[in-house]
Amino acid sequence: MVSHLDRLAAIPDWKVCDAYRYSGKDPTVVDFIEVRDEQVTGIKVPADPTKLDLQEKLTSLLMEMKPMYSPIEREQGAYLEKIEQEFDIPIVLASAGPTAMDKREPERLAINKREFVSEQCSV
């Protein structure tokens, strides 16, 4: 589900965050974040969520990351396709307004949904 598609029209230059940069110097970063040439390649989430000191440390490191953006075509179909490709799952519903009547299953999305459901059923 992707919402707020109606808000895209107010954005002059569309872009997507496709990576993060960490240029901090914290020596414990290797315990939490995989970094290569300042680009974040992975995040190591603490196995025990009750260890709040570790969660707090990870959060503080994440707050130091800077998003890296790439431009994207200023067209909703291209935007939705990019999201589907990055997450490798279909978008089955989109919202372009404040009411339930603004929720829709665009034709392109309906086709992808049928393909996805068909693939899942055949496994």
N, CA and C of each residue as an Amber inpcrd file, in Angstrom:
protein
   369
   0.8520000  -1.1750000   0.0000000   0.0000000   0.0000000   0.0000000
   0.8920000   1.2300000   0.0000000   0.6130000   2.1320000  -0.9070000
   1.3230000   3.4150000  -0.9580000   0.2760000   4.5120000  -0.8100000
   0.5260000   5.4290000   0.1020000  -0.4340000   6.5110000   0.3260000
   0.1860000   7.8670000  -0.0110000  -0.6410000   8.8740000   0.0290000
  -0.2480000  10.2700000  -0.1780000   0.2360000  10.5580000  -1.6080000
  -0.2160000   9.7930000  -2.5870000   0.2130000  10.0400000  -3.9640000
  -0.2210000  11.4170000  -4.4450000  -1.3070000  11.9440000  -3.9060000
  -1.7600000  13.2780000  -4.2880000  -0.7660000  14.3610000  -3.8710000
   0.0510000  14.0960000  -2.8890000   1.0400000  15.0760000  -2.4000000
   2.2360000  15.2000000  -3.3370000   2.4520000  14.2150000  -4.2060000
   3.5910000  14.2590000  -5.1190000   3.5260000  15.4510000  -6.0620000
   2.3330000  15.8680000  -6.4600000   2.1820000  16.9670000  -7.4090000
   2.8160000  18.2620000  -6.8900000   2.9000000  18.4300000  -5.5750000
   3.4670000  19.6420000  -4.9830000   4.9920000  19.6310000  -4.9430000
   5.5930000  18.5060000  -5.3100000   7.0490000  18.3790000  -5.2560000
   7.6140000  18.6120000  -6.6540000   8.4440000  19.6590000  -6.8300000
   8.9360000  19.9690000  -8.1810000   9.9250000  18.9460000  -8.7350000
  10.8500000  18.4910000  -7.9310000  11.8610000  17.5260000  -8.3870000
  11.7200000  16.2540000  -7.5790000  11.2940000  15.1860000  -8.2360000
  11.1010000  13.9210000  -7.5360000  12.4350000  13.2170000  -7.3880000
  12.6190000  12.6140000  -6.2240000  13.8320000  11.8430000  -5.9700000
  13.5090000  10.7600000  -4.9560000  14.3610000   9.7570000  -4.9080000
  14.2030000   8.6750000  -3.9430000  15.5130000   8.4980000  -3.1810000
  15.3750000   8.1340000  -1.9260000  16.5540000   7.8140000  -1.1270000
  16.8710000   6.3510000  -1.3810000  18.0240000   6.0900000  -1.9800000
  18.3690000   4.7040000  -2.2840000  19.6150000   4.2270000  -1.5460000
  20.1280000   5.0570000  -0.6730000  21.2780000   4.6520000   0.1420000
  21.4570000   5.6740000   1.2740000  22.2960000   5.3160000   2.2260000
  22.6320000   6.2190000   3.3210000  24.1390000   6.2910000   3.4660000
  24.6040000   7.4420000   3.9650000  26.0270000   7.6600000   4.1770000
  26.2580000   7.8770000   5.6670000  27.3160000   7.2340000   6.1700000
  27.7330000   7.4540000   7.5520000  29.1880000   7.8810000   7.5060000
  29.4600000   9.0960000   7.9500000  30.8430000   9.5690000   7.9470000
  31.3270000   9.9000000   9.3500000  30.6360000   9.3540000  10.3470000
  31.0370000   9.5570000  11.7290000  32.3010000   8.7730000  12.0720000
  32.7780000   8.9570000  13.2580000  34.0330000   8.3240000  13.6890000
  33.8780000   7.4460000  14.9210000  32.6620000   7.0750000  15.2600000
  32.4210000   6.2550000  16.4450000  33.0490000   4.8760000  16.2420000
  33.9770000   4.4670000  17.1090000  34.6400000   3.1710000  16.9290000
  33.7090000   1.9690000  17.1200000  32.5670000   2.1630000  17.7780000
  31.6450000   1.0460000  17.9900000  30.6810000   0.8570000  16.8130000
  30.8010000   1.6900000  15.7950000  29.8860000   1.6060000  14.6570000
  29.8790000   0.2110000  14.0400000  31.0160000  -0.4710000  14.0480000
  31.0970000  -1.8040000  13.4300000  30.2170000  -2.8240000  14.1470000
  29.8270000  -2.5400000  15.3780000  28.9340000  -3.4350000  16.1080000
  27.4750000  -3.2770000  15.6700000  27.1850000  -2.1920000  14.9810000
  25.8030000  -1.8700000  14.6460000  25.5350000  -1.6680000  13.1540000
  26.5280000  -1.1440000  12.4470000  26.3190000  -0.7510000  11.0520000
  27.4750000  -1.2320000  10.1990000  27.1350000  -1.8090000   9.0440000
  28.1660000  -2.1840000   8.0740000  28.3490000  -1.0010000   7.1270000
  29.5800000  -0.5100000   7.0440000  29.8740000   0.6700000   6.2380000
  31.0600000   0.3590000   5.3280000  30.9250000   0.7360000   4.0440000
  32.0300000   0.6020000   3.0870000  32.1480000   1.9270000   2.3490000
  33.3090000   2.5620000   2.4590000  33.5350000   3.8660000   1.8280000
  32.4400000   4.8630000   2.2020000  32.0930000   4.9130000   3.4550000
  31.0760000   5.7840000   4.0390000  29.6540000   5.4450000   3.6170000
  29.4480000   4.4490000   2.7570000  28.0890000   4.0610000   2.3720000
  27.6360000   2.9050000   3.2570000  26.4480000   3.0470000   3.8230000
  25.8790000   2.0210000   4.6910000  25.4560000   0.8450000   3.8270000
  25.9620000  -0.3460000   4.1580000  25.6120000  -1.5480000   3.4010000
  24.7570000  -2.5060000   4.2120000  24.6140000  -2.2410000   5.4990000
  23.7850000  -3.1040000   6.3360000  23.6440000  -2.5500000   7.7380000
  22.5860000  -2.9590000   8.3920000  22.3340000  -2.5560000   9.7750000
  22.1940000  -3.8170000  10.6090000  22.9130000  -3.8720000  11.7040000
  22.8760000  -5.0280000  12.6030000  21.9630000  -4.6800000  13.7800000
  20.7560000  -5.1730000  13.7210000  19.8000000  -4.9010000  14.7870000
  20.1330000  -5.8010000  15.9740000  20.2270000  -5.2380000  17.1860000
  20.5100000  -6.0580000  18.3560000  19.4960000  -7.1900000  18.5010000
  19.9840000  -8.3830000  18.7880000  19.1240000  -9.5640000  18.8720000
  18.1350000  -9.4830000  20.0300000  18.5380000  -8.8580000  21.1140000
  17.6800000  -8.7780000  22.2920000  17.0700000  -7.3770000  22.3950000
  15.8050000  -7.2200000  22.0400000  15.1930000  -5.8850000  22.0590000
  15.0240000  -5.3000000  23.4550000  15.2460000  -6.0970000  24.4900000
  15.1150000  -5.5700000  25.8510000  16.3820000  -4.8600000  26.3150000
  17.4610000  -4.9990000  25.5630000  18.7100000  -4.3030000  25.9160000
  18.6250000  -2.8770000  25.3700000  18.0180000  -2.0190000  26.1680000
  17.7110000  -0.6710000  25.7210000  18.9470000   0.1750000  25.4590000
  20.0570000  -0.1120000  26.1270000  21.2740000   0.6460000  25.8710000
  21.7710000   0.4010000  24.4380000  21.6310000  -0.8380000  23.9650000
  22.0290000  -1.1490000  22.5950000  21.0720000  -0.5100000  21.5900000
  19.7950000  -0.5410000  21.8950000  18.8080000   0.0900000  21.0230000
  19.0580000   1.6040000  20.9400000  19.3790000   2.1910000  22.0670000
  19.6580000   3.6270000  22.1010000  20.9050000   3.9670000  21.2970000
  21.9280000   3.1400000  21.4100000  23.1620000   3.3730000  20.6550000
  22.9070000   3.2650000  19.1560000  22.1830000   2.2290000  18.7340000
  21.8560000   2.0660000  17.3250000  21.0670000   3.2720000  16.8270000
  20.0930000   3.7070000  17.6080000  19.2880000   4.8610000  17.2200000
  20.1530000   6.1020000  17.0390000  21.0880000   6.3350000  17.9450000
  21.9440000   7.5270000  17.8260000  22.8260000   7.4420000  16.5790000
  23.3030000   6.2410000  16.2370000  24.0910000   6.0760000  15.0160000
  23.2320000   6.2920000  13.7710000  22.0090000   5.7760000  13.8020000
  21.1040000   5.9660000  12.6650000  20.7900000   7.4460000  12.4530000
  20.6970000   8.1990000  13.5240000  20.4150000   9.6300000  13.4130000
  21.5630000  10.3890000  12.7480000  22.7540000   9.8190000  12.7560000
  23.9100000  10.4610000  12.1300000  24.0050000  10.1790000  10.6280000
  23.2140000   9.2480000  10.1400000  23.2680000   8.9060000   8.7100000
  22.6500000  10.0090000   7.8700000  23.1870000  10.1660000   6.6820000
  22.6710000  11.1470000   5.7250000  22.0970000  10.4020000   4.5230000
  20.8730000  10.7480000   4.1180000  20.2910000  10.0780000   2.9510000
  21.0060000  10.4870000   1.6700000  21.0840000   9.5480000   0.7380000
  21.6490000   9.7980000  -0.5890000  20.4940000   9.6290000  -1.5840000
  20.2570000  10.6500000  -2.3920000  19.0980000  10.6670000  -3.2780000
  19.4930000  10.4910000  -4.7340000  18.5830000   9.8750000  -5.4780000
  18.6890000   9.7730000  -6.9290000  17.4230000  10.3770000  -7.5240000
  17.5610000  11.0930000  -8.6380000  16.3560000  11.6440000  -9.2660000
  15.5140000  10.5310000  -9.8720000  14.2180000  10.7890000  -9.9890000
  13.3130000   9.8230000 -10.5910000  12.3360000  10.5960000 -11.4810000
  11.8960000   9.9340000 -12.5360000  10.9400000  10.5360000 -13.4610000
   9.7180000  11.0450000 -12.7040000   9.2470000  12.2170000 -13.0670000
   8.1150000  12.8440000 -12.3730000   6.8020000  12.3020000 -12.9320000
   6.5440000  11.0470000 -12.6230000   5.3560000  10.3530000 -13.1280000
   5.0040000   9.2550000 -12.1270000   3.7340000   9.1790000 -11.7150000
   3.3340000   8.2450000 -10.6550000   3.6430000   6.8000000 -10.9910000
   3.4030000   6.3850000 -12.2260000   3.6700000   5.0000000 -12.6070000
   5.1290000   4.6320000 -12.4110000   6.0270000   5.5220000 -12.8250000
   7.4700000   5.2730000 -12.6710000   7.8490000   5.2250000 -11.1940000
   7.2320000   6.0980000 -10.4030000   7.4990000   6.1470000  -8.9720000
   7.0810000   4.8350000  -8.2980000   5.8680000   4.3780000  -8.6110000
   5.3710000   3.1330000  -8.0230000   6.1960000   1.9370000  -8.4900000
   6.5950000   1.9510000  -9.7430000   7.4130000   0.8530000 -10.2590000
   8.7600000   0.7860000  -9.5430000   9.3560000   1.9370000  -9.2640000
  10.6310000   1.9810000  -8.5390000  10.4720000   1.3640000  -7.1430000
   9.3810000   1.6860000  -6.4720000   9.1320000   1.1240000  -5.1430000
   8.9930000  -0.3950000  -5.2370000   8.2270000  -0.8620000  -6.2080000
   8.0500000  -2.3050000  -6.3780000   9.3810000  -3.0010000  -6.6440000
  10.2040000  -2.4070000  -7.4860000  11.4960000  -3.0100000  -7.8110000
  12.4160000  -3.0610000  -6.6010000  12.4800000  -1.9800000  -5.8580000
  13.3830000  -1.9200000  -4.7080000  13.0060000  -2.9140000  -3.6230000
  11.7070000  -3.0860000  -3.3780000  11.2500000  -3.9710000  -2.3130000
  10.8910000  -5.3670000  -2.8140000  10.8670000  -5.5430000  -4.1180000
  10.5670000  -6.8220000  -4.7530000   9.2320000  -7.4020000  -4.2930000
   8.2400000  -6.5170000  -4.1710000   6.8640000  -6.9260000  -3.8640000
   5.9200000  -6.0150000  -4.6490000   4.7420000  -6.5150000  -4.9830000
   3.8110000  -5.6670000  -5.7270000   3.0960000  -4.6670000  -4.8210000
   2.7500000  -3.5400000  -5.3860000   1.8870000  -2.5780000  -4.7030000
   0.4690000  -2.9530000  -5.0940000  -0.3630000  -3.2540000  -4.1230000
  -1.7080000  -3.7350000  -4.4090000  -2.7870000  -2.6830000  -4.1830000
  -2.4080000  -1.5640000  -3.5410000  -3.3850000  -0.5180000  -3.2930000
  -2.6520000   0.8050000  -3.2110000  -3.2770000   1.8560000  -3.7440000
  -2.6780000   3.1910000  -3.6900000  -3.7290000   4.1820000  -3.2320000
  -3.2930000   5.2110000  -2.5260000  -4.1890000   6.2350000  -2.0180000
  -3.7390000   7.5870000  -2.5440000  -4.6860000   8.3490000  -3.1060000
  -4.3570000   9.6590000  -3.6540000  -5.3280000  10.7130000  -3.1330000
  -5.6490000  10.6670000  -1.8600000  -6.5510000  11.6450000  -1.2780000
  -6.9570000  11.2670000   0.1310000  -7.7160000  12.1360000   0.7910000
  -8.0240000  11.9540000   2.2090000  -9.1820000  11.0180000   2.5320000
  -9.9410000  10.5740000   1.5410000 -11.1110000   9.7540000   1.8530000
 -10.9490000   8.3270000   1.3540000 -11.8190000   7.4510000   1.8200000
 -11.7990000   6.0560000   1.3760000 -12.0510000   5.9520000  -0.1190000
 -12.7720000   6.9010000  -0.6860000 -13.0460000   6.8970000  -2.1240000
 -11.7820000   7.1670000  -2.9440000 -10.7370000   7.6820000  -2.2840000
  -9.4840000   7.9810000  -2.9780000  -8.5410000   6.7860000  -3.0260000
  -8.9180000   5.6920000  -2.3840000  -8.1130000   4.4690000  -2.4280000
  -8.4630000   3.7490000  -3.7170000  -7.4560000   3.2310000  -4.4070000
  -7.7360000   2.5910000  -5.6800000  -6.7300000   1.5040000  -5.9810000
  -7.0670000   0.7280000  -6.9390000  -6.1750000  -0.3010000  -7.4600000
  -5.9780000   0.0210000  -8.9380000  -4.9930000   0.8780000  -9.2610000
  -4.7830000   1.2570000 -10.6590000  -4.5880000   0.0270000 -11.5400000
  -4.9490000   0.1550000 -12.8070000  -4.8780000  -0.9840000 -13.7240000
  -3.4860000  -1.6290000 -13.7300000  -2.4350000  -0.8160000 -13.7690000
  -1.0810000  -1.3770000 -13.7610000  -0.8530000  -2.1780000 -12.4900000
  -1.3660000  -1.6670000 -11.3730000  -1.2010000  -2.3710000 -10.1120000
  -2.0470000  -3.6330000 -10.0810000  -3.2240000  -3.5910000 -10.6450000
  -4.0990000  -4.7660000 -10.6690000  -3.4410000  -5.9000000 -11.4420000
  -2.7760000  -5.5780000 -12.5290000  -2.0890000  -6.6080000 -13.3130000
  -0.9810000  -7.2420000 -12.4800000  -0.1700000  -6.4190000 -11.8180000
   0.9150000  -6.9460000 -10.9920000   0.3740000  -7.8040000  -9.8520000
  -0.7350000  -7.3840000  -9.2660000  -1.3210000  -8.1410000  -8.1580000
  -1.7550000  -9.5240000  -8.6410000  -2.4130000  -9.5890000  -9.7970000
  -2.8430000 -10.8890000 -10.3170000  -1.6440000 -11.7800000 -10.5950000
  -0.5820000 -11.2000000 -11.1530000   0.6240000 -11.9900000 -11.4230000
   1.2010000 -12.5150000 -10.1200000   1.2490000 -11.6640000  -9.0860000
   1.7950000 -12.0530000  -7.7910000   0.9580000 -13.1780000  -7.1720000
  -0.3550000 -13.0030000  -7.1700000  -1.2350000 -14.0130000  -6.5950000
  -1.1000000 -15.3140000  -7.3840000  -1.0250000 -15.2260000  -8.6830000
  -0.8790000 -16.4160000  -9.5250000   0.4230000 -17.1420000  -9.1970000
   1.5130000 -16.3950000  -9.0500000   2.8040000 -16.9970000  -8.7130000
   2.7440000 -17.6740000  -7.3430000   2.1010000 -17.0250000  -6.3740000
   2.0190000 -17.5690000  -5.0330000   1.1970000 -18.8650000  -5.0110000
   0.1530000 -18.9150000  -5.8130000  -0.7160000 -20.0960000  -5.8470000
  -0.0580000 -21.2800000  -6.5280000   0.8490000 -21.0050000  -7.4460000
   1.4620000 -22.0910000  -8.1870000   2.6400000 -22.7290000  -7.4450000
   3.0500000 -22.1350000  -6.3520000   4.2110000 -22.6610000  -5.6110000
   3.8180000 -23.8640000  -4.7930000
